[in-house]
Amino acid sequence: MPWLTDKDLSAIQSYVDMTRARADALGLRLGIDTDPWAFHDFLQAQAHTHGVPATHDPSITDVRPGNFFWLRLQHGSETVACHAQRWIETRNLIELVRTHSIFADLTPTLDHRSVDLYPEAAELFIAGRVGIGGGFWIRKDWRGKGLTELFSRIGRAVALRHFSLEWYVAFFLNTDRRTQFGRLGAAFSNSIPLLHGYFPPYRRHLDVQMMYMSRSDILRQVSHEIREQPEAA
């Protein structure tokens, strides 16, 4: 049985076409790039961001054309939104959190500090081909225009197809605002509190959650959104 059926591939393409049409209606163009340094330099230069996520930072993490891409929405020559994707293959994703290598895998650390996993995270088992989203950003003057729903979901659909994913995850601060973004805006189907205390990327104490979807979760969502699109679309 194929990893993705012809029906799955057709649904994903319909979803991409639907998203592009909605972007076009706003005067925006959906683009894609595979250069992690271009993403790094772009996001680093923007205001109102959390900076380049460690999971997608080419200075500390093995991201390159072939395991990475980033999407952007452009208004004329200006990029007004971006979102990066990468994939890894792992026997146990949570072990990579515990060893810190999910956050920086180019150089082994000589100063490991244990992370405090929540019990739910310690019991979760995610393995195989895992996509990781990060660096989602919308320029301030384009916020409140529906771009969160439009743009936050298309990356994982494209990543599912391009990287043949089994799982897709993203890391968020464990706050009500970020939970609302992840569950309602980005429409993740599952979330767990991940760790509290020392957070390796920022080298300080934080409360972090992980949201995740299986391949079947993503395909169900894609099919649902295609069915629910307005007739005019």
C-alpha positions in Angstrom: 0.0 0.0 0.0 1.4 3.4 -0.9 2.5 5.8 1.8 0.1 8.4 0.4 -2.7 7.2 -1.9 -3.6 9.0 -5.1 -6.7 10.3 -3.2 -4.4 11.7 -0.5 -2.1 13.4 -3.0 -5.1 14.9 -4.8 -6.6 16.2 -1.6 -3.3 17.8 -0.6 -3.0 19.5 -4.0 -6.6 20.8 -3.8 -5.7 22.2 -0.3 -2.7 24.0 -1.7 -4.7 25.4 -4.6 -7.4 26.5 -2.2 -4.9 28.2 0.0 -3.2 30.0 -2.9 -6.6 31.2 -4.2 -7.5 32.6 -0.8 -4.1 34.3 -0.6 -4.6 35.7 -4.1 -7.9 37.2 -3.0 -6.0 39.2 -0.4 -3.4 40.3 -2.9 -0.8 37.9 -1.6 1.4 35.3 -3.3 2.4 32.0 -1.6 6.1 31.2 -2.2 8.5 28.5 -1.1 12.3 28.5 -0.5 14.7 25.9 0.7 17.6 28.1 2.0 17.7 28.0 5.8 20.1 30.9 6.0 17.7 33.1 4.0 15.0 32.2 6.5 17.4 32.9 9.4 18.5 36.3 8.1 15.0 37.3 7.2 13.4 36.4 10.6 16.3 37.8 12.5 15.8 41.2 10.9 12.0 41.4 11.7 10.4 43.2 14.6 7.9 41.5 17.0 9.3 38.0 16.8 10.6 35.5 19.3 13.8 35.2 17.1 14.9 32.3 15.0 13.8 29.0 16.7 16.6 26.7 17.7 15.0 23.8 15.9 15.3 25.7 12.6 18.5 27.7 13.1 21.3 26.6 10.7 24.0 27.9 13.0 23.3 25.2 15.5 21.0 22.7 13.8 21.4 20.5 10.7 18.9 22.2 8.4 19.6 22.3 4.7 17.9 22.0 1.3 16.4 18.5 1.4 15.3 18.4 5.0 14.1 22.0 5.3 11.9 24.6 3.6 10.1 27.8 4.5 6.9 29.2 3.1 6.2 32.9 2.8 3.4 35.2 1.9 4.4 38.1 -0.3 2.7 41.4 -0.9 4.4 42.7 -4.0 8.1 42.4 -3.2 7.6 42.4 0.5 7.3 39.2 2.7 4.5 39.7 5.2 4.5 36.2 6.7 6.8 33.2 7.0 6.8 29.7 8.5 9.6 27.1 8.4 9.4 23.3 8.2 12.0 20.6 8.7 12.0 16.8 9.2 13.9 14.3 11.2 13.9 10.5 11.6 14.0 9.3 15.1 13.4 6.2 17.2 12.0 8.4 20.0 11.2 12.1 19.8 11.0 12.6 23.5 14.5 11.2 23.9 15.8 14.0 21.6 14.1 16.5 23.9 15.8 14.9 27.0 19.2 15.0 25.3 18.7 18.5 23.9 19.6 17.4 20.3 16.2 18.3 19.0 17.1 21.9 19.7 20.7 21.9 18.6 22.3 18.9 16.9 25.4 20.2 15.0 27.7 20.2 18.1 27.5 17.8 21.1 27.0 19.7 24.3 29.6 19.6 27.1 27.1 21.2 29.6 24.0 19.0 29.6 21.3 19.8 32.1 18.3 17.6 32.7 14.9 18.9 31.5 11.9 18.4 33.7 9.4 16.5 31.6 5.8 16.5 32.5 4.5 12.9 33.1 2.3 13.1 30.0 5.4 13.8 27.9 7.5 11.1 29.5 4.8 8.5 28.5 4.3 9.8 24.9 5.9 7.8 22.1 6.4 9.5 18.7 8.9 7.9 16.3 9.7 7.6 12.6 9.6 10.5 10.1 8.7 13.6 12.2 8.1 17.1 10.8 8.7 20.1 13.0 7.2 23.5 12.4 8.7 26.7 13.7 9.3 30.4 13.1 5.7 31.3 12.3 5.5 35.1 11.9 3.0 37.6 10.5 4.0 41.3 10.0 2.1 43.4 12.5 0.1 45.4 9.9 -1.2 42.1 8.4 -2.4 40.6 11.7 -6.1 40.3 12.3 -6.8 39.6 8.6 -7.3 35.8 8.9 -3.7 34.9 7.9 -3.2 32.7 11.0 -5.8 30.2 9.9 -4.8 30.6 6.2 -1.1 30.2 6.6 -0.4 28.2 9.7 -1.8 24.9 8.3 -0.6 24.8 4.8 3.1 24.2 5.8 2.3 20.8 7.4 0.3 19.7 4.5 3.1 20.4 2.1 5.6 18.9 4.5 3.5 15.7 4.9 3.6 15.2 1.1 7.2 16.3 0.5 8.8 14.5 3.5 6.5 11.5 3.7 5.8 12.3 7.4 4.3 10.1 10.0 4.0 12.9 12.6 4.1 16.6 12.8 5.0 18.6 15.9 5.6 22.2 17.1 6.7 23.7 20.4 4.9 26.5 22.2 5.1 28.3 25.4 2.5 26.8 27.8 0.3 29.9 28.1 -3.4 30.4 27.4 -2.6 32.7 24.4 -0.2 30.2 22.8 -2.6 27.3 23.5 -5.4 29.2 21.7 -3.1 29.9 18.8 -2.1 26.3 18.5 -5.5 24.7 19.0 -7.7 27.2 17.2 -5.5 29.1 14.8 -3.1 26.4 13.7 -5.7 23.7 14.5 -3.5 21.1 16.1 -5.5 18.1 17.1 -3.3 17.1 20.1 -1.3 18.9 22.8 0.5 18.0 25.9 2.5 19.9 28.5 6.1 19.0 27.5 8.6 20.4 30.1 8.9 22.9 32.8 12.1 24.4 34.3 15.2 24.6 32.2 14.6 25.0 28.5 17.7 24.4 26.4 17.2 26.7 23.5 16.8 29.8 25.7 19.0 28.5 28.6 16.5 29.6 31.1 13.4 28.3 32.9 10.2 28.2 30.9 7.0 26.2 30.7 6.7 24.6 27.3 4.0 22.5 25.6 4.1 20.4 22.4 1.4 20.1 19.9 1.3 17.3 17.4 -0.7 15.5 14.7 -0.3 12.2 13.1 -0.4 11.7 9.3 -4.0 10.6 9.5 -4.9 13.6 11.6 -3.5 15.9 8.9 -5.2 14.1 6.1 -8.5 14.3 7.9 -8.1 18.0 8.5 -7.2 18.7 4.9 -10.3 16.8 3.6 -12.5 18.6 6.1 -11.3 22.0 5.2 -11.7 21.3 1.5 -15.3 20.2 2.1 -16.0 23.3 4.2 -14.6 25.9 1.8 -17.2 28.4 0.5 -18.7 27.6 -2.9 -17.2 30.8 -4.3 -13.7 29.6 -3.6 
